[in-house]
Amino acid sequence: MIVVTGATGNIGRPLTQALADAGRQVTAVSRHPAEVPDGVRHVVADLAEPAGLKPALDGAEALFLLLSGDLHAAGASPADIIGEAAAAGVRRVVLLSTLGVVTRPFGRTRIAMRELEDVLRGSGLEWSILRPGGFASNALWWAESVRTQQLVAAPFGDVGVPVIDPADIAAVAAACLLEDRHIGGAYELTGPEVITPRRQTEALAAALGTPVTFRELTRAEAHAAMSRSMPGELADDTLDIIGSPSPAELAISPDVERILGRPAHTFADWAARHVAAFR
């Protein structure tokens, strides 16, 4: 049995489906009740309280660990999740980390993630580490303005990074959970092209078949908007990355194609599959 945390999100949902389609028993873990594929067990648990995972881990052989905000919740000890997994007899853990542990290793959140990577490496368990860059699904931030105003408003309109389709992350995670050849692998996951917000807007317009206008925000405007949904420190950090990506953050990794035997999806591929969110 394989346990998938974050099972109702952009990565966990397709990963859960892929594992179920492969004929594996799956336990989907999320913070709130949710629909899951037929035949999949669902457990509600908060990863900020690792002991609450015990019912989900009972009988599990592998764990996909996606922490998101749980890594930084007050009093959280994500390393305890790895300890709970080992105590439950879990043999393999696939950890969703971030490319930032390589490209910008000294930020507070990335130091915490690197420490968690080190705990996993030293746990005695089989492990794989996935380090994605920016997500194509971050474009969903623009969905409401596209629906209501045919408008994308974003900073740094002509600065791009190779965003990754979360479905590709899910496919790589499935391979790491199911195939022994990925044990001990740390994979950098990017899309196949550097794409700017202005070009993302063009791809959304093409998918919709209607014009979409791009308006460039100043950094201050973007910071004010982002700070409504995240801490100001994190907003500054994000703007530093998307406004001045380093050469390492611009590099296109071959790891998705190496693992899956096909190229990573483009942003246009992602937009075509998710066009309903923008109508």
N, C-alpha and C positions, 0 to 999 in steps of 0.2 A: 504494500500500500504506500502511496506517495501523498504527502501533505503539501498543499499549496497555500501559502499565506498571501494576503492581498488578492484573494481569489476572485474578487468581483471588479477589479480594476482593468486598466488598459493592457497590462501584461498577464495578470493572473487569470483573467477570463479565457483568452485564447489558449493559454497554457493548460488550464484545467480541461478544456475541450480536447486539445491534442492528446493529452494523456489518456483521457477516457476513450477517444477514438482508437488509441493504440492497445486498448483492451486492459488497461491497468486499473486497479482499484484506486480511487482518489478521494481524499478528504479535503474539501475546500474550506478555508478559514477566512472569516471576515469579521469586522467589528460589529456589523449589524446583520440582521436577517436578510437573506437575498435568495433569488432564484438561482439554481445551479443546474448543470446538465443532468438529464435522466441517469440514474445509477450512481451519481456522485453524492457522497455523504457531506453534509454541511455542519460546521461547528462554529458557533459565535464565540470569539475570544478577542481579548485586547492584548496585543503583543507588548504593551508597556508593563503587563503583569505576566511574566513568563510562566509562573506556576499554573495559570489558567489554560495553558496549552496542553497540559497532561492528557485530557480526554482525547484531543485530536491526535496526539503522538502515539497513543496506545496501539501497538501492532504495526507501526510505520517502519519502512525500510529506508525512506528517503524524504528529504524536506527541501522545498524551495522557500528561501527566506527573503522576503521583501519587507523592509521595515518602514519606509517613508518617515512620517513624523514620529513614529514610535522610538526611533533611535535617540531622539532628543527630548522626549517627554520628561517632565520633572520626576526625578527619582528613578528613571528608567535604567535598566541594566541589561542591554541586549545580549551581552555575552552569556547571561544566564539562560537565554533561549538555546544556545548551543549546548550548554551543560544539561538542560532538560532533555534535549534531543538525544544526547549520548546516553543519559540515564535510562531513557525509554527504549534503547536498543536500535535507534536510527543508525544506519550505516553510512549514509551519504547526505551531504548538504551542498546545495547550490545557492550561493549568496549573490544577491543583486547588490553590487557596489556602485561605483561611479567612476567615470573617466578622470574626474577631478583629483582622485588620490594620486594619479600619475602627473597630470598637467599642472595642478595647483595644490600641492600637498600640504600647505601650511594653514589653510582655512580651518576654522573650528570644526565645522561639520565633517570636513574631509579627514582631519586628524582622527575624529571619532570613528569614521568608517575604516580607516587604515588599521586602527587598533582592533576593530572587530575582525577584519581580514586576518590579522596576526593570531587572534584567538582561535579562529577556525583552522588555520594552518597547524597550530600546535595542539589541536584537540584529539588527534589520533583517528579522526573520522576521514573517510574519503571526501574530497571537496573539489569544487570548481568555483571560480569567481568570475562574474560577469561585470564588465565596466562600460556601460553605455555612455555616450555623450548626450547632447540635447535630443529631446523626443519630438517627432513630428506631431504628436498629439497635443503639444503645447499650443498649436494653432487653434485648438478649441476655445482658447481664451477670446478669440475673435468671433466666435459663432454668433453671439447676440447682435453685435454691430453689423455683421454681414447680413443676418436675417432682416434686421430692421432698417439698416441704412445703406446696404451694399458697400460697406466701408471696413477696411482694416486700418487700424491706427497702431503704430508700433515705432519704437526707436531704431536708429541705426539701419535705415532701410536698405542700404547697399553693402552691409557687412553680413557675411554668411558663415554658416558652419554646416558640417555634414550630418544633419539630423537623422535619427534612426526611427524607423517604424516600430512601435511596440510589438507588433505581431512578429517581427524578426527576432526581437529579444525573447519572446515566448518560444519561438521555434528553436532557438539556440539553447534555452533553458531545458526544453524537452529532451534535446539530444544529450545534454550533460546529465540529466537524470536517468536516461535510459541506456546510455552507451558507456562502457568502461573506458574507452579510449580518451575520454575527456577528463579523467581523474587527474587532479593536480594542475589543471589548466587555468590560467588567468587571461581572459579574452577581452580585448578592446572592441566595442561594437559601435559602428557608425553606419550612416547611410552611404550611398555610392557617389554622392556629389555634394559639393558645397553649394548651399542655396540660401539666398538672402530673403528677408521678409518681403521685399518688393516682388521677387520671383515666386515666392509662395503665394502671394496674392494673385498673381497671374495664373498659377496652377489651380487655385480655388475657383477663379472666374471661368476657366476652361471646363472644370468639372461641373460647375453650375450651369454653364451655357448662358451666363449673363455677366455684364460688366461689374467689376468690383473696384472701387477706388482705393488707392493707398495714400494714407496721410502719415507723414513722419512726425513722431513725437520728439520733443526735447528730452534729454535725460531727466530733467526735473519733473516733467509731466509724467514720464513713465514711472519714475520712482514714486510719485504720489499715488498713481493708480495701483501699482504693485503692493504698496504698503498697506492697502486696505485688506489684503488677503494673506500677507506674510510679514514677518518681522522686518523692520527697516534695514537691519544688517544683512539679511538674506537678499533683500531687494538690491542693495548696493553690490553685493557679491555677484548676483546674476547679471546685473548691468555691466559690471567689469568684464565678465566673460563674453557676453554677446556683443559688447561694444569694441572690445580689443582682444579677440581670440589670439592665443599664442600659436606658433607654428604647429605644436603638438595637437592643439584643438582644431586645427584646420586639416590635419592629416586624415586621409581616408584609409581605414583599416581593412585588411583583407579577411579578417577573422569570420565575418558572417558567411561569406562565400566559401571559405575553407571548411567550415563546419557543416553547412547546409548543402553544399554542392550547387548552389545557384547564387546569383547576385542578390545583394540586399535590395529591398523595395525602394523606389524613389519616393519623394514627397508627393509627386503627382499620383502615384499608385495609391498612397494613403488617402489623398484627397478624394479620389474617385470612389473609394470604399466607404468614406464617411461623409459623403456629400449631403446626406439627409440632415445632418446636424446643422448645416448652414442654410437650409431652405426656409 
